[in-house]
Amino acid sequence: MNKNNENNNLNETDTENTQTDKTSVCDRDQRMLWFIASEVAGHGDFPTSPRWTREHLAKLAEGKEHLKRRRKGTKATEYHISLLSPKTQKSLGANHITELEEDTSASYLDINLYRDFTEEFALIPGYRIQVSAGHGALNPDQLEPTRHLAFRRKWLKYRGFTEKDLAIVWAKGDSMEPTIHNNDTLVVHLGRNKPSDGHIYIFRNGDELFVKRYQSMLGTWRLISDNSFYSALDIPKEEQHQFEVVGQVVHIAKDIGD
């Protein structure tokens, strides 16, 4: 692959301590909003069996990936309190977090507002991956969301999207201009990995990721940069097994002006 065609590599630049999650279990003001199965078992609607509780919590969180996460320093999954019924929330508050009603940062009002918000909006995970010049290594084991962006569920339904299929990355560089500019936000549909003419996809070749417009040329993949300064890359059929279609870019958000 020549350097002109490397200009769209996706570079994994995130580090473990780039951002501190303010809702971490270690944070005093927010620690009571997230619970693991053993802490929920026996409260409200849940039996005393942690295993049954774990399975039921997993079902409640289906399609709501932003409401579950791995507890820091453990392999346990913790779930946001907004998934739980008022009865269970009250039980947890009465027995484990008596300060909940006194702590305005973790009040029932805030929890209900959060529940209302997530009913209208889906939170799509964003990863610190950028379209950039040069080559970039990607370690899937280190891919943890660094933030979430909100999209109306009505819009997702209109586009036929399911939130679990979407991810956010950010652009850097000029090889896809004027379609994609530096720092544009890209919504990627990870379920669309069979390329179709004219659409933009993220491709993986080894440890390198890059964004190109796809065109089929009698069995050959032509990967096109929208910026005419960069030449197209032709992938013959016998080499296509070396490339993975990670997903289709289905939405681009960009700034206008300073």
ChimeraX attribute file (.defattr): number of C-alpha atoms within 10 A of each C-alpha:
attribute: neighborCount
match mode: 1-to-1
recipient: residues
	/A:1	9
	/A:2	8
	/A:3	12
	/A:4	16
	/A:5	21
	/A:6	22
	/A:7	22
	/A:8	29
	/A:9	29
	/A:10	30
	/A:11	24
	/A:12	21
	/A:13	13
	/A:14	17
	/A:15	12
	/A:16	10
	/A:17	7
	/A:18	10
	/A:19	10
	/A:20	10
	/A:21	13
	/A:22	12
	/A:23	15
	/A:24	17
	/A:25	17
	/A:26	13
	/A:27	12
	/A:28	10
	/A:29	16
	/A:30	17
	/A:31	15
	/A:32	21
	/A:33	21
	/A:34	22
	/A:35	19
	/A:36	20
	/A:37	23
	/A:38	15
	/A:39	15
	/A:40	27
	/A:41	20
	/A:42	17
	/A:43	18
	/A:44	16
	/A:45	16
	/A:46	18
	/A:47	13
	/A:48	15
	/A:49	13
	/A:50	17
	/A:51	13
	/A:52	14
	/A:53	22
	/A:54	21
	/A:55	11
	/A:56	13
	/A:57	22
	/A:58	18
	/A:59	11
	/A:60	15
	/A:61	15
	/A:62	11
	/A:63	14
	/A:64	17
	/A:65	16
	/A:66	18
	/A:67	18
	/A:68	21
	/A:69	17
	/A:70	12
	/A:71	17
	/A:72	12
	/A:73	6
	/A:74	7
	/A:75	9
	/A:76	14
	/A:77	17
	/A:78	24
	/A:79	25
	/A:80	19
	/A:81	23
	/A:82	20
	/A:83	18
	/A:84	17
	/A:85	12
	/A:86	15
	/A:87	12
	/A:88	19
	/A:89	21
	/A:90	18
	/A:91	18
	/A:92	22
	/A:93	17
	/A:94	13
	/A:95	9
	/A:96	12
	/A:97	17
	/A:98	13
	/A:99	13
	/A:100	20
	/A:101	14
	/A:102	10
	/A:103	13
	/A:104	12
	/A:105	14
	/A:106	17
	/A:107	15
	/A:108	19
	/A:109	12
	/A:110	13
	/A:111	18
	/A:112	14
	/A:113	13
	/A:114	13
	/A:115	15
	/A:116	12
	/A:117	14
	/A:118	19
	/A:119	11
	/A:120	12
	/A:121	17
	/A:122	24
	/A:123	22
	/A:124	22
	/A:125	21
	/A:126	21
	/A:127	19
	/A:128	19
	/A:129	21
	/A:130	27
	/A:131	32
	/A:132	25
	/A:133	20
	/A:134	15
	/A:135	17
	/A:136	21
	/A:137	14
	/A:138	17
	/A:139	9
	/A:140	9
	/A:141	6
	/A:142	11
	/A:143	16
	/A:144	15
	/A:145	15
	/A:146	16
	/A:147	15
	/A:148	15
	/A:149	13
	/A:150	13
	/A:151	15
	/A:152	15
	/A:153	18
	/A:154	12
	/A:155	12
	/A:156	14
	/A:157	11
	/A:158	9
	/A:159	10
	/A:160	9
	/A:161	15
	/A:162	14
	/A:163	19
	/A:164	18
	/A:165	14
	/A:166	20
	/A:167	21
	/A:168	23
	/A:169	19
	/A:170	23
	/A:171	24
	/A:172	22
	/A:173	18
	/A:174	21
	/A:175	28
	/A:176	25
	/A:177	14
	/A:178	10
	/A:179	13
	/A:180	23
	/A:181	20
	/A:182	18
	/A:183	17
	/A:184	19
	/A:185	20
	/A:186	22
	/A:187	22
	/A:188	22
	/A:189	23
	/A:190	18
	/A:191	15
	/A:192	16
	/A:193	15
	/A:194	11
	/A:195	20
	/A:196	14
	/A:197	12
	/A:198	13
	/A:199	13
	/A:200	24
	/A:201	26
	/A:202	25
	/A:203	24
	/A:204	19
	/A:205	15
	/A:206	11
	/A:207	14
	/A:208	19
	/A:209	27
	/A:210	24
	/A:211	30
	/A:212	25
	/A:213	21
	/A:214	22
	/A:215	19
	/A:216	15
	/A:217	12
	/A:218	9
	/A:219	12
	/A:220	15
	/A:221	19
	/A:222	19
	/A:223	23
	/A:224	22
	/A:225	25
	/A:226	19
	/A:227	15
	/A:228	12
	/A:229	12
	/A:230	17
	/A:231	16
	/A:232	18
	/A:233	18
	/A:234	17
	/A:235	19
	/A:236	14
	/A:237	11
	/A:238	9
	/A:239	11
	/A:240	14
	/A:241	10
	/A:242	10
	/A:243	14
	/A:244	15
	/A:245	18
	/A:246	21
	/A:247	24
	/A:248	26
	/A:249	23
	/A:250	17
	/A:251	11
	/A:252	16
	/A:253	13
	/A:254	13
	/A:255	10
	/A:256	5
	/A:257	4
	/A:258	3
